[in-house]
C-alpha cells in the first residue's frame, strides 16, 4: 500500500467507472498507477478486457495526478477531458483476469488547464501501450453522479 489517497477520491468518476486500483508514486510532473483486471472489471468481455481500454487507464492516471495536485492546494478534483492522442501504440490485444497493468504518465508541457503527457503501460515488465495524451482540465470541481 502507498500513502496516496484511493483513486476514487482523485478522479471524477465513481463506482465501476474508477478503473485505477492504486497510485504507486507521484510528484508534480509524474504519476505511476496500478490496475488489476478482475472478474468484475468494467469492459470485461468473455474474460478479457480489450487492450484499447488502456487509453482510459492512462487518462485516469492523468486525472489522478491532477486530483493529487488539487488536493495538495486544498481544492477539489476537477473534471477533465481527453482531447486526443498522438503516436498511440498498442502492443497487446487484450488483458486477462489477474493481469496487473502499471501505467505511467509524465507531463511534457502544460499549465493549470491544458497539458500533454507521455504515457506508457506495462504488464509483467513488458510494454503493452505507449503514446502522448493531450488533456483539458475544466475550471469547476468534479461532478457527483
C-alpha positions in Angstrom: 0.0 0.0 0.0 1.0 3.6 -0.6 0.4 6.8 1.3 -1.6 8.2 -1.5 -5.4 8.5 -1.3 -7.5 6.0 -3.2 -8.1 6.8 -6.9 -11.9 7.2 -6.2 -11.0 10.3 -4.2 -8.9 11.8 -7.0 -10.7 11.1 -10.3 -14.1 12.5 -11.4 -15.7 9.0 -11.6 -17.4 6.7 -9.1 -18.2 3.0 -8.7 -17.0 0.7 -11.5 -16.1 3.7 -13.6 -13.0 4.1 -11.5 -10.5 1.8 -13.3 -7.4 2.5 -11.3 -6.6 0.4 -8.2 -3.8 2.3 -6.6 -1.5 5.3 -7.0 2.0 3.9 -6.5 4.2 7.0 -7.0 3.6 10.7 -7.8 5.2 14.1 -7.9 4.2 17.3 -9.6 5.1 16.1 -13.1 4.7 12.3 -13.0 2.4 9.5 -11.7 2.6 5.8 -11.7 -0.6 3.7 -11.0 -1.7 0.1 -10.9 -4.7 -1.6 -12.4 -5.6 -5.2 -11.7 -8.1 -6.8 -14.1 -10.7 -8.6 -12.0 -13.8 -10.6 -12.9 -16.0 -7.6 -12.2 -13.8 -5.2 -14.1 -15.6 -2.7 -16.3 -15.2 -3.5 -20.0 -14.6 -7.3 -19.4 -15.8 -9.3 -22.4 -15.5 -13.1 -22.4 -13.0 -13.0 -19.6 -10.8 -10.3 -21.2 -10.5 -6.5 -21.4 -9.7 -5.2 -24.9 -6.3 -3.6 -24.8 -7.6 -0.3 -26.2 -9.1 0.3 -22.7 -5.5 1.1 -21.6 -6.2 4.6 -23.2 -8.7 5.2 -20.4 -6.3 3.8 -17.8 -3.8 6.4 -19.0 -6.4 9.2 -18.9 -7.4 8.3 -15.4 -3.8 8.3 -14.3 -3.5 11.8 -15.6 -6.8 12.7 -13.8 -5.4 11.2 -10.6 -2.3 13.4 -10.8 -4.5 16.4 -11.3 -6.5 15.3 -8.3 -3.4 14.9 -6.1 -2.2 18.4 -7.1 -5.7 19.9 -6.4 -5.8 18.2 -3.1 -2.4 19.5 -2.1 -3.7 23.0 -2.8 -6.9 22.4 -0.8 -9.1 22.3 -3.9 -11.5 19.5 -5.0 -10.7 17.4 -8.1 -11.9 19.0 -11.4 -13.4 17.3 -14.4 -11.0 16.7 -17.3 -11.4 15.9 -21.0 -9.2 13.8 -23.2 -8.6 16.0 -26.3 -6.7 13.4 -28.3 -3.6 11.3 -28.6 -0.5 11.1 -30.7 1.6 8.2 -31.6 -0.6 5.9 -29.6 0.6 2.3 -29.9 -0.8 -1.0 -28.6 1.5 -4.0 -28.1 -1.2 -6.3 -26.8 -4.7 -7.4 -27.9 -6.3 -7.9 -24.5 -5.8 -8.2 -20.8 -6.9 -11.3 -18.9 -8.4 -11.6 -15.4 -5.5 -11.3 -12.9 -3.3 -9.2 -15.2 -1.6 -6.3 -13.4 -1.1 -3.2 -15.6 1.3 -0.5 -14.5 0.5 2.9 -16.0 2.8 5.9 -16.0 2.1 9.5 -17.2 4.7 12.2 -17.4 3.8 15.8 -18.1 5.8 17.2 -21.1 4.1 20.6 -21.1 1.1 22.3 -19.8 -0.4 24.6 -17.2 -3.5 24.5 -14.9 -5.9 23.9 -17.8 -4.2 22.1 -20.6 -1.5 19.5 -20.8 0.4 16.9 -22.8 1.6 13.7 -21.2 3.9 10.9 -22.3 2.2 7.8 -21.2 3.2 4.1 -21.1 1.7 0.9 -19.7 3.4 -2.4 -18.9 2.3 -5.9 -18.0 4.9 -8.1 -16.2 7.6 -5.6 -17.2 6.7 -5.8 -20.9 5.2 -2.8 -22.8 1.5 -3.0 -23.7 0.9 0.6 -24.8 2.5 4.0 -25.3 1.6 7.4 -26.6 1.1 11.1 -25.9 -2.2 12.2 -24.4 -3.5 15.8 -24.6 -6.0 16.8 -21.9 -8.0 19.8 -20.8 -9.0 20.4 -17.2 -12.3 22.2 -16.7 -12.5 25.1 -14.2 -15.1 23.6 -11.9 -14.9 20.8 -9.4 -15.8 17.2 -10.2 -19.5 16.4 -10.6 -21.0 13.7 -8.4 -23.3 11.4 -10.4 
